[in-house]
Amino acid sequence: MNEEKLKGLAGWSFDSGKNCIVKEYQFKSYLKTISFVNAIAWHANKENHHPDLEVSFGKCIVRLTTHDEGGVGEKDFSLAQKIDEL
């Protein structure tokens, strides 16, 4: 995992237990949370790289890992950046 790239992603951290990078996003309503999830789904489908999402009222936790590579890879950092731009 490239720690320099992780430092460039505000709010993201490495979860060694799940071997992924993770970030929690907060929203004021469920609808805003679901809109965010739908936007992630669009990017994930386009990139053919699908994050694990934990969704609840006003909150979405995003976890990224590349199973084929056995952990965090370039695809994860790229998708994390796109998610932050939403």
Long-range contacts (C-beta under 8 A, 24 or more apart in sequence): 1-71, 1-72, 2-72, 2-77, 5-77, 6-77, 9-77, 9-80, 9-81, 9-84, 10-84, 11-84, 12-80, 14-72, 15-63, 18-63, 18-65, 19-65, 19-70, 19-71, 19-72, 20-52, 20-63, 20-64, 20-65, 20-71, 20-72, 20-76, 21-63, 21-64, 21-65, 21-72, 21-76, 21-77, 21-80, 22-61, 22-62, 22-63, 22-64, 23-61, 23-62, 23-80, 23-83, 24-59, 24-60, 24-61, 24-62, 25-59, 25-60, 25-61, 25-62, 26-58, 26-59, 27-58, 27-59, 27-60, 28-58, 29-57, 29-58, 30-57, 30-58, 32-58, 33-57, 33-58, 33-59, 33-60, 36-60, 36-86, 39-86, 40-83, 40-86, 43-79, 43-82, 43-83, 43-86, 44-79, 47-75, 47-78, 47-79, 47-82, 49-75, 49-76, 49-79, 51-79, 51-83
